[in-house]
Amino acid sequence: MRHLKAHRKLGRTTEHRMSMLRNLATSLINARDERIITTLPKAKELRPFIERAITLSRRAQGLEGDNVAVEAVHLRRQAATFFHSGNRQQTPLFGRRGAVRAPRTAGVAALKRLFDELGERFKDRPGGYTRIIKLGRRDGDNAEVAIIELVDNRREREALEASSKRAKPAGVSGKKSARASKTGAAEGGRRGGKKADKTFEKEETTRARGKGEESIPTPKDSDKAGRGGSRAAKTESTAAEKKDTQ
């Protein structure tokens, strides 16, 4: 029976498993899109692991009283155990075989971002900081793959802003047409409305209408007589042919 054995072992020893979870948490916090792809069991184990660290950063944002600085340092040191951000229980200068240890900058950067940015973002969110999206099984070992990401990330905020820009209020078009009709009537005595906005009128015609004159000159008889085309020529020729036959 497995009483009081809640978590997955993931086929690793305790030291290896905790180191792996710290590396995954560091990658998730430092990722540009705030998401990583891993196997589904690892993602399910990483979720409560990283959310406990985010809860500590949330507490640091709501501290009050005289010992705020001391309590903030205490919370930051507690959250540091979730990342490779220090050299605890290790020699300070040299590693194995006398090699100089590289500084653990990724864990320090993740801890700084956790308290500076994520704590402020999730200040009013009581849990549920991550999301797991299943991707199916990968080729090769047929392992279940999933995406684990932070909610309210940069991609979601940009998509929300783009959708709000595309959405237009319902009364914008009516206001524009009414405003255009008023300005058109005030400028040159033109008729208002959508049709008036689309049409174009010469200044001479508008000026003549304002004086009470005829806007369009009447055609002369010579112009009427000169009008016609191929159809008029055909009718004249057929009339002449009828006279000849008679």
Backbone torsions as a table, in degrees:
resi	resn	phi	psi	omega
1	MET	NA	148.4	-175.9
2	ARG	-111.8	57.0	177.9
3	HIS	-72.2	138.6	176.7
4	LEU	59.7	28.7	176.3
5	LYS	-124.0	85.0	-167.9
6	ALA	-86.1	-34.4	-167.7
7	HIS	-96.3	161.9	178.1
8	ARG	-79.9	143.0	178.0
9	LYS	-83.6	-26.8	177.1
10	LEU	60.5	24.5	177.1
11	GLY	66.3	26.9	-177.0
12	ARG	-132.8	160.7	172.9
13	THR	-74.6	170.7	-177.6
14	THR	-61.9	-44.6	-178.8
15	GLU	-64.3	-43.4	179.6
16	HIS	-65.8	-41.0	-178.6
17	ARG	-66.1	-43.3	179.2
18	MET	-67.4	-37.4	177.0
19	SER	-65.2	-39.0	178.5
20	MET	-65.3	-42.9	179.4
21	LEU	-65.2	-37.2	176.6
22	ARG	-64.7	-40.7	178.1
23	ASN	-65.4	-41.0	178.2
24	LEU	-65.3	-40.1	178.8
25	ALA	-65.5	-39.2	177.6
26	THR	-64.8	-42.2	178.9
27	SER	-65.1	-38.9	-179.7
28	LEU	-66.6	-41.9	-178.8
29	ILE	-70.8	-38.9	-175.9
30	ASN	-86.3	-7.6	-177.6
31	ALA	-65.2	144.4	-178.5
32	ARG	-65.5	-42.7	178.8
33	ASP	-91.2	3.1	179.4
34	GLU	57.4	43.0	178.1
35	ARG	-153.9	147.3	175.3
36	ILE	-136.4	158.8	177.8
37	ILE	-110.5	126.9	179.7
38	THR	-150.4	-177.6	178.1
39	THR	-74.3	157.0	-176.6
40	LEU	-62.9	-44.3	177.4
41	PRO	-61.3	-38.7	177.3
42	LYS	-65.0	-40.5	179.5
43	ALA	-64.2	-39.3	179.1
44	LYS	-68.8	-31.4	176.1
45	GLU	-77.7	-31.4	-179.3
46	LEU	-73.3	-29.0	-174.7
47	ARG	-58.5	-56.8	177.9
48	PRO	-67.4	-26.0	-179.3
49	PHE	-65.4	-49.0	-177.0
50	ILE	-77.0	-28.9	-178.6
51	GLU	-71.3	-28.3	174.7
52	ARG	-66.4	-37.8	178.1
53	ALA	-67.9	-38.9	178.7
54	ILE	-66.7	-33.6	177.1
55	THR	-63.7	-36.6	176.9
56	LEU	-64.2	-39.3	177.5
57	SER	-68.3	-32.4	175.7
58	ARG	-65.2	-40.2	178.8
59	ARG	-63.4	-35.8	-179.9
60	ALA	-65.7	-27.3	179.2
61	GLN	-74.9	-24.7	-176.7
62	GLY	-106.1	22.1	-179.2
63	LEU	-74.1	142.3	177.5
64	GLU	-142.3	156.4	177.5
65	GLY	116.5	-166.4	-176.0
66	ASP	-83.9	-30.4	-175.6
67	ASN	-101.2	42.2	-177.4
68	VAL	-65.7	-43.8	-177.0
69	ALA	-65.7	-40.8	-179.1
70	VAL	-66.6	-44.0	179.9
71	GLU	-67.5	-34.6	177.7
72	ALA	-65.0	-40.6	177.4
73	VAL	-65.6	-38.6	179.2
74	HIS	-63.6	-44.0	178.5
75	LEU	-65.5	-37.7	178.7
76	ARG	-66.1	-37.0	178.1
77	ARG	-70.6	-34.5	175.2
78	GLN	-64.9	-41.9	179.8
79	ALA	-70.2	-23.4	179.7
80	ALA	-65.3	-22.4	178.3
81	THR	-71.6	-13.1	178.2
82	PHE	-88.2	-2.6	-179.7
83	PHE	-134.4	163.5	172.3
84	HIS	-85.2	70.3	-175.2
85	SER	-110.1	7.9	179.7
86	GLY	-151.2	178.3	178.9
87	ASN	-118.3	56.1	-178.9
88	ARG	-69.4	138.1	176.9
89	GLN	58.9	32.8	178.8
90	GLN	-135.0	156.0	176.5
91	THR	-66.0	140.7	-170.8
92	PRO	-72.1	-28.0	-172.0
93	LEU	-111.3	-38.7	-170.3
94	PHE	-122.7	146.9	177.6
95	GLY	-103.1	-141.8	-177.7
96	ARG	-70.2	135.4	176.8
97	ARG	60.1	29.4	174.4
98	GLY	80.1	5.7	179.8
99	ALA	-74.9	143.3	-179.6
100	VAL	-73.4	132.2	-179.2
101	ARG	-75.4	137.6	176.1
102	ALA	-75.8	143.6	178.3
103	PRO	-66.2	140.2	-178.0
104	ARG	-88.0	80.0	-174.7
105	THR	-80.1	-29.5	-176.8
106	ALA	-66.2	-44.0	179.0
107	GLY	-66.8	-37.1	177.3
108	VAL	-65.4	-41.8	178.0
109	ALA	-65.2	-39.0	178.3
110	ALA	-65.4	-41.0	178.4
111	LEU	-64.7	-39.9	179.1
112	LYS	-65.7	-43.8	179.2
113	ARG	-67.7	-32.8	179.4
114	LEU	-61.5	-43.3	-176.0
115	PHE	-88.2	-26.3	-177.2
116	ASP	-86.0	-37.8	-172.8
117	GLU	-113.6	-51.9	-173.7
118	LEU	-70.3	-35.5	177.6
119	GLY	-62.3	-37.5	177.2
120	GLU	-71.8	-36.5	-179.1
121	ARG	-67.8	-43.3	-176.9
122	PHE	-96.4	23.6	-175.8
123	LYS	-61.9	-38.0	-177.1
124	ASP	-103.1	15.5	-177.9
125	ARG	-110.6	112.4	-175.7
126	PRO	-85.4	61.6	177.5
127	GLY	106.2	173.4	180.0
128	GLY	69.9	52.9	-176.2
129	TYR	-88.2	-12.4	-176.1
130	THR	-124.2	163.5	179.6
131	ARG	-138.1	138.7	178.7
132	ILE	-113.5	127.2	179.6
133	ILE	-120.4	120.7	-178.8
134	LYS	-77.4	140.4	-179.3
135	LEU	-115.8	4.5	-178.4
136	GLY	92.8	-155.9	-177.2
137	ARG	-111.2	141.8	-177.9
138	ARG	-91.6	157.3	178.8
139	ASP	-71.7	148.6	177.9
140	GLY	106.8	-82.6	-177.8
141	ASP	-99.6	-1.6	176.3
142	ASN	61.4	29.8	179.9
143	ALA	-81.2	146.6	177.0
144	GLU	-74.1	127.3	-177.0
145	VAL	-110.6	146.1	-178.8
146	ALA	-148.5	158.5	173.2
147	ILE	-102.6	131.5	170.5
148	ILE	-116.8	128.3	-174.8
149	GLU	-142.2	160.7	174.9
150	LEU	-84.0	140.3	178.5
151	VAL	-75.5	161.0	-178.3
152	ASP	56.6	40.1	-179.8
153	ASN	-81.2	-177.3	-174.5
154	ARG	-65.4	-38.9	-179.9
155	ARG	-63.6	-41.2	179.6
156	GLU	-67.2	-39.5	179.4
157	ARG	-66.9	-39.9	178.2
158	GLU	-66.4	-39.9	177.6
159	ALA	-65.3	-37.3	178.4
160	LEU	-67.2	-40.4	177.8
161	GLU	-66.3	-39.8	179.0
162	ALA	-65.7	-40.3	178.7
163	SER	-67.8	-35.0	178.0
164	SER	-70.0	-32.0	176.7
165	LYS	-71.1	-37.0	179.8
166	ARG	-69.6	-32.1	-178.6
167	ALA	-74.8	125.4	-179.9
168	LYS	-109.7	146.5	176.0
169	PRO	-66.5	154.8	-172.8
170	ALA	-71.9	-30.8	-173.4
171	GLY	-92.5	12.6	-176.3
172	VAL	-73.0	-44.5	-175.6
173	SER	-64.4	-40.1	179.8
174	GLY	-65.2	-39.7	179.2
175	LYS	-65.8	-40.2	-179.9
176	LYS	-64.1	-43.1	-178.1
177	SER	-67.3	-40.6	179.6
178	ALA	-65.9	-39.3	178.8
179	ARG	-66.4	-40.2	178.9
180	ALA	-64.8	-38.3	179.9
181	SER	-66.4	-37.6	179.5
182	LYS	-67.5	-44.9	179.9
183	THR	-66.4	-37.2	178.6
184	GLY	-65.9	-40.4	178.9
185	ALA	-68.5	-33.7	-178.4
186	ALA	-75.8	-29.7	-175.3
187	GLU	-76.7	-57.8	-172.3
188	GLY	-130.5	17.0	-178.2
189	GLY	72.4	20.9	-179.5
190	ARG	-79.8	157.6	177.9
191	ARG	-72.3	138.9	-178.6
192	GLY	-85.2	170.2	178.0
193	GLY	119.4	176.4	-179.5
194	LYS	-67.3	-36.4	-178.6
195	LYS	-67.5	-36.7	179.5
196	ALA	-67.7	-31.8	178.2
197	ASP	-67.6	-32.8	-177.2
198	LYS	-81.5	-32.6	-176.1
199	THR	-78.1	162.3	178.8
200	PHE	-130.2	139.5	-177.2
201	GLU	-132.1	139.0	179.7
202	LYS	-70.1	155.4	-179.0
203	GLU	-68.2	-35.1	179.8
204	GLU	-62.3	-41.5	-179.3
205	THR	-66.8	-41.6	178.1
206	THR	-64.0	-40.6	179.5
207	ARG	-65.7	-40.0	179.5
208	ALA	-66.9	-37.3	178.1
209	ARG	-66.5	-34.7	178.8
210	GLY	-67.6	-30.6	178.2
211	LYS	-83.8	-6.4	-179.3
212	GLY	88.3	10.2	-179.8
213	GLU	-89.4	169.8	178.1
214	GLU	-75.2	128.5	-177.0
215	SER	-73.7	-32.2	-177.5
216	ILE	-115.6	122.5	-179.1
217	PRO	-65.3	145.2	-179.8
218	THR	-77.0	139.6	-179.0
219	PRO	-74.1	146.6	178.1
220	LYS	-82.3	167.6	179.5
221	ASP	-66.4	-36.7	179.4
222	SER	-64.4	-35.4	177.4
223	ASP	-67.1	-39.1	178.3
224	LYS	-63.7	-42.2	-178.5
225	ALA	-66.9	-34.4	-179.1
226	GLY	-74.4	-14.9	179.6
227	ARG	-71.8	162.5	179.6
228	GLY	131.3	-175.2	-178.3
229	GLY	-165.6	-145.0	-177.7
230	SER	-66.3	-34.1	-178.9
231	ARG	-67.8	-40.6	178.6
232	ALA	-65.3	-39.7	178.7
233	ALA	-62.9	-38.7	179.5
234	LYS	-65.1	-41.9	-179.2
235	THR	-65.3	-38.9	177.8
236	GLU	-64.4	-41.0	-179.6
237	SER	-66.4	-39.7	178.9
238	THR	-67.4	-34.4	177.3
239	ALA	-66.4	-39.2	178.9
240	ALA	-67.1	-37.8	179.0
241	GLU	-64.5	-38.5	179.0
242	LYS	-63.5	-39.8	178.8
243	LYS	-63.3	-40.5	179.8
244	ASP	-64.8	-39.8	-178.8
245	THR	-69.6	-35.0	177.1
246	GLN	-69.4	NA	NA
